[in-house]
Amino acid sequence: MAKKNYTIVVIEDDPLVNETVNEIMSTKYSRVYKYEDAQKALDEMHLISPDLVLLDIFLGHHNGLDILENLRKQGYNMPVIMMTAFSDIKMAVRAMKLGAEDFIVKPLDLEQLEISTEKALENYDLRRQVDILSEQLKEEKSSEIIGNSEGVRKALEMAQIVSKADTTILVYGESGTGKELLARYVHDNSPRAKGPFIAINCGAIPKDLAENELFGYERGAFTGATEKFRPGKFEQANHGTILLDEIGELSLDIQVRLLRVLQERKFYRLGGQKEISVDVRVVAATNKNLEELVETGEFREDLFYRLNVAQVHLPALRDRGDDIMIIATSFVDKYNKTFRKKITGFTPEAADIMKRYSWRGNIRELQNVIERVVLLENDNIITKSSLSFLKMDKKAPESNLVKQATSEEVELAEGQHLLKISSSGVSLGNIIKDLIVQTLKITNGNQIQAAKLLGISRAKLRYRIEQQGININNKTITN
């Protein structure tokens, strides 16, 4: 029978017992090291890296329990089976508290020793597999948000504050800016971190199925509902966090039910008679202006106020400056591992293209671009030609009037304005941002006067300033 590929260490000061255990272990396992001197075993442990230790408790001048404690303090987590000629309950309890896998009394039952050793190694393998899977899951579901731009720093500062308070959060940002990543960051840094994190895209589910998805159903609720019951996303997120992405897409009927869950933390499954109680934190996210949807009657005002306890704004990628290359480099590292490539970075020309590209799809688009480039690139660096498939925005030549207006050399009549955009389009958010910046410059940063010029309330202007990340510092207005 082939020996199993494990390393065993035997620490026993009785020569006869030491040799007996060594012979038994050597018939089943590839590498067995025997020690009568406990200190020598400790000194050489880092060279051996054992999968299991068989440790006597009484070792002359040394105590096996002290040796076990020493091993754990040094970070060794392999299973340790204690061996002793004395059956002492207190000793056994201490051994287990120190992390011993088993406790065997002499004279040794050799069959029991073999069974105990085999079981300990199986459990150790399972623990190692769980650790590997956990690390992989952390990599796949990492809540690390990369970037140093001011907008991201502000978002993270706010997220850090609100994560500790068990309250509803509203995250604003264009599609692909990382709203789910921010929600996971809030969850991972909250008291609910050990609970589930459930994300649902409200815009991706048919309106007639939204109630089923959110609240679940019971048998007979509709044709085809043959299961006794099916829990919805809120039940799945119990004691954790639920992200309702693109919440502005929910119908008014579902908004009514959602409001009740937020207020009372109770709901009925579709077709159910029993009220379900849940303890869930809600993070809502949207790329729309919910305040405007309230004004048009597309979003309930009471639900908006219930969600709008704390706001976090994520800037668009095109507004994040050097973050573009930082994030791109992290994706290069990721896909180097996936595709077994060794791409080291970007040429200056390629980096310039990356910075000037519009990134309408934000980080999601950036990730897709890097995945494609790394997969197809045969060189060890990304060049301008590697990015030739990107369609750069064509900058239309500005008229003299526009140039003059930009430099504030043209005075406009009352009610008059100038607007010139690229033929390939432009973000409405950028237009609004530019309009607000120009107005604030006219009023030297006075928000009350700026609001009057724009014909909106001061509260709405302040909301827009925060949403767009406009900085007002000592009457200096910057994007």
N, C-alpha and C positions, 0 to 999 in steps of 0.2 A: 504494500500500500504506500502510495506517494506521501511524503511528508508535507504538512501544511506550512505555508510560507509565513511563519510567525517567529518573532524573537522573544525568548523566555529568559528571565533572570531568576535564579534561585539563590536566596540569601538565608543560609542555615549554618550555625556553628557546630552542629553535631555531624561529624564526618560521615557516619553511616547513613543518617537520614538524608544528608546532602547528596550523597552518591546515589541512593535509591531513587530520590525524586528526579535527579539528573537523568538517570537511565530511562525512567518512565517517560519523561518529557522528550528525550532525544529520539524515541521511537516514533513520535507523532509530529514533532515540529522541527523546522529546518535548522534553527540556531538556538542553542541553550548555553547560557553562561552560568557557572556556579561559583558562589563566593562563601567563604567561611568568615571573612573579615568584612563587616558591614561598612566600615569607613572606606575601604577600597572600592566596594560596590558603588557607594555614593560618588566617589571621585571619578569613576569610569562610566557613570550612567549616561553622560552626554555623548560618549563615543558609541554607545550601544543602541540608544533609542529603543528600548524594549516595548513590546506590545502587551506584556503582562509580567508582573513580579510576584513570585511566591516568597513570602517574608515571614521568618520566625519572629515571635515576639520577644523571647528572651535570648539575647545574643551576647552573653558575657558582660562586657562593660557597656554595651549598647542596649537600648530598649527599642524593639521593633516599632512600637507606636510612635516614638520620637522620630525614627527614620521615616515612617509614613508621613508624619506631619512635615518633615523637612522636604520630602519629595513634592508634596502639594504646594508648599511655599515657593519652591523653585519653578513651579508651573507644569510639572509632569502630571498628566491626567490619565495615564494608562491604568487599567484595573490592577488592584493589588489584593491578593488573597493572603490572609493572615493564618499562620500555623502556630499552635501552642500546645504544650503538654497539660495546661491547666484550663479547666472550664470555669471561667469567671465572667459573670453576667456584666458587671461594670466595665470590665476590660473589653468585652465584645461590643458594648454600647459605644464606648469611646472610639473603638476601631471603626465602627460604622459612621459615626459622626465625622471622623477624619476622612471618610470617603473610601473605606475598604469595600471591596466587592463581595467578599465572603469571609467566613471565619471557620476554620477547620481544626478540630481537636485531635491531638496525638493520643495513642498511636494512630497514624494516618490510615483512614480507609482509602486505599489506593483507587478504587473504582469511583468513590465520591470525589476524590481529588481530580480525576480525569474529567468527570462530568462538570464539576465546578469550573475547571479551567476552560473547557470548551464553551460553556455558557457565557463565561465572562468575556471571552474573545468575540463571540457572536454579538453580544451587547455593545462591545467597544466598536466593532465594525458598523453597527447601526448608528451609534452616536456620531462617528466620523462622517457617515453618509449624510446624516441630518445637517451637520455643520457645513458640509460642502454645498448642499442644496440651499441652505440658509444664505450662504455667501452669494450664490448665484442669484437667488431671489432679490437680495439687497442690490446687486448690480443692475438687475432688470427693472426693479421698482424703486430705484434710488430717488430720494427726495432732495438730493443736492441740487441747488440752483446755482449755475455758473454765471459769473459776470461781476464786473466792478463799476458799471455805469451808475450814475446817480439815481436813475429811475428804479433800477433793480435794488439798490441799497435801501431806498425808501420803502419799497415793497416788502423786503425782508425784515426791515426794522418793524414795520407795522404787523407783519405776520408773526413775528416773535412775540410781540406784545399781546396780540389777540389770541394766540394759541393757548396761553395759560388761562384765559378766561373762557368758561364754557358757554360761549354765546354764538349766535349766528353770524356768519361772515359773508359779505358780498364781494366777489372778485370780478373786476372789470378788465377786459383785455381783448384784443382782436383774436380771431381763430389762429391757433398755433403758437401763441405767445407763452404757453406753459401754465395755463390756469390749473390743470389737473396736478401738475408737479407742485405748484404752490399749495394747493389744497392738501396734498400728501405731506408736504413740509409742515403745515399747520398740525395735521394729525400726529405726525411722528414726534412733534415737540410739545404735545398736549398730554394731560393726564389720561387720555383715552388711547395712548399709543399702543397698548397691548390688545386693544379691541380691533374689530374689523374695519377696514377702509373700503367702502363700496362707491364706485363711480358709475353714474348713468348719464348718458347724453340725451337730454329731453328732446332734442331736435331730430334724433335718429330713430325714435320709436313712433309708429303710427298713432295718431291721436286716439283712436278707439281702443288701443292696447295699453295706453299710458297708465290707466287705473290698475290693470292687472300687474304691470311691471312694478309699479310703486308699492301697491298695497296687497298684492296677491289675490287669490280667489279660493273658493271652496267648491266641492262637487255640486254640479248642477247649475252653477252660476251662468253658464252659457253652453251652447252646443259644443261638445268635445271636452268639457271640463269633467273628466272621469276620475281624476285623482281625488282622494279625500280632501286634501287641501294643498295649496302651493304657496309658500311664503313669498312676499314681495321684497323689494330692495330694502324697505325700511326695517322689516324684521331681520333680514340678513345683516343689517348694520347695527343691530342692537348692541348697546354699550360701546359703540364706536362712532365713526364719522361717515356721513353720506355726502357725496358731491353731486349736486344737481347742476350739471353743465348745460349751458344754453337754456336757462330756466325761462327766458322770455318766449320760448316756443310752446310752453304749456297752455292748454286751453283754459278758459275762464272757469269751467266746471271743475277741472282738476286743481286749479288754484284755490278754489273754495275748500276742497278736502285737505290740501297741503297746509292751508292756514290753520285749520283745526288741529292737525298733527303738531304744528309748531307751538300752538297755544296750550293744548291739553296733553300732548304726547300720547294720544289714543286714536284709534281708527278701527273701521270694520273692513275685513276682507270682502272682496266682491262676492255677493251671495251669502255672506256669513251673518250669523246672529250674535256671535260673541265678540265683545269689544276687546281689541288687542292693545296692550300697553307697551310702549317702547321708550328706551332711553338713548336718543340719538342726537348727535350734533350735526347741524346742517351747514354745509358750505355751498352757497349758490354762486354760479359763475355765468357771465354773459358777455357777448360782444356787442350787445345793443344798449341803448340808453333807456333804462327802465322808467326813468322819470318822464321821458317823452312818451313811452308806451302808456303810462298812467294817464297822461293828458289826452291821448287819443282813445282811451277806453279799452286798450288791448291788454292791459295788465292791472290787476286789482290794487287800488291804493293802499288798502289795509295790509295786504300781503307785502307790498313794497316796503312799507314802514317796518313791518316785522322782520324782514330780511336785512334791511339797511341799518343794522346796529353798528357794524364796523365795516369799513370799505378798504379794499386793497386794490391798487391800480398797477397793472403790468404794462410796461411800455412796449411798443412795437419793436421788432428787431432792428429795423432800419434807423430807429432813433437811439440805438444803444452803442454806437461808435465802435470802439475797440473790442467790445464784447463779441462782435461777429466772429473775429478770428480766434478768440479764446474758445468759443463754443465749437467752431468748426474744427479746431485742433483736437478737442475732446472727442468729437465724432470720428476723426481720422484714427485716433488711438483705438476706439471701439471697433471700427470695421477692419483695422489692421489685424486684430485678433480673430474676428469672424472669418475673414477671407485669407488669413495667413499671409498678409502683405507686410512690407517694411517701409511704408511711405513716411518720410521724415518731416514733411511740411509743404510750404507753398513758395513758389518764386515770387519776387516783388510784384511782377505783373499780374500774377494770379491773385495775390492778396489784394491788389488794387481793385480788381474786378469784383471780388467778394465784398469789399467795403462799399462799392458804388452800386451794386445790384439792389433792386427795390425790395426783394424778399416779401412779396405780398402774402405768401403763406407762412411767413415768420419762421420760428424754429423748426416747425414740422417740415417746411419746404427745404430749409437748410440741411436737415438730417437726410432727407431723400437725395438731395444733390450730392452730399458727401458719400453716401452709400454707393451711389452710381459711379462716382469718380474713382473711389478706392477699388471697387470691383473691376473696373475696366482699365485702370492705369497700369502700364507695364514698367514705367520708370519708378524711381524711388522718391520722386517729388512731383507735386501737382503744378502744372504749368498753365499758361494762358490757353493753350490748345486743349487742355483737359476740360476747360470750362466753356468751350466754344458753343455748346448747345444752349447756354443761357442767353436769353433774349434781353439785351440791355435796353433800358428806356432811352428813347431818342429825345434828346433835348432840343426842342424847337428854338430857333433863334429868337431872341426877345426883340420886340420893337423898341424904338427910342423912347416911346411914351412909357412903356413898362419899365425900362431901365431907369428912367427919370423918377417914376413913381416909387420904385424900390429904394432909390437913394433919397427919397423924400424931397425931391426938388420940384414936384408938381403939386400945386394946390388944386383940390377938387371942389366943385360946387356942392352945395348942400344936397344930401341924398345920393350923390354920385359915387361910384366905386369902379375899380379896375379889377379884372380877373382874367388871367391868362394861364392855361394849363397845357401840359404836353399832349400831343396827339395820341399817345399811348395810355393816357389816363393818369389820375393821381388820387391819392387817398383823401376821402372827404374829411377824415380826422385831421390831416395835415392842413387842409384849407381852413378849417375852423380854428385850429391852433394858430395859424399865421394871422388870421383876422383878429383874434383876441390879443396877440402880441402887439400888432400894429396899433390897436385901440389903446392898450395900456401904455404904449410909448407916447401916444398923443396926450394922455392924461397924467404922464409922469408916474404911473403906477397907482393912481387913485382909482380903486375898484368901484366906488360909488358912481363917480363920473363915467367910468368906462361902461358900467351897466346901463346907465342912461343913454349913452351914445349907441349902444347895441340894442336898446329897447327890450332888455330882459331884467329880471330881478337880480339883486346883488347875490342872493343865495345860489341862483342858477349859474351866475358868472363864476362864483367861488368854486362850485362843483366842477365846472368846465376847466378851470385853472388847475385843480388837483388832478382831474382825469387826464389832462394833456401833459402834466408834468412841467408846467410853466413856472419858472423861478422868478420871484420878485424880491430883490434884495437891495435896500437903500435906493429905491426908484430905478434900479437897473433890471431890465426885463430880458431874460434869455430863454432860449428854447431848451 
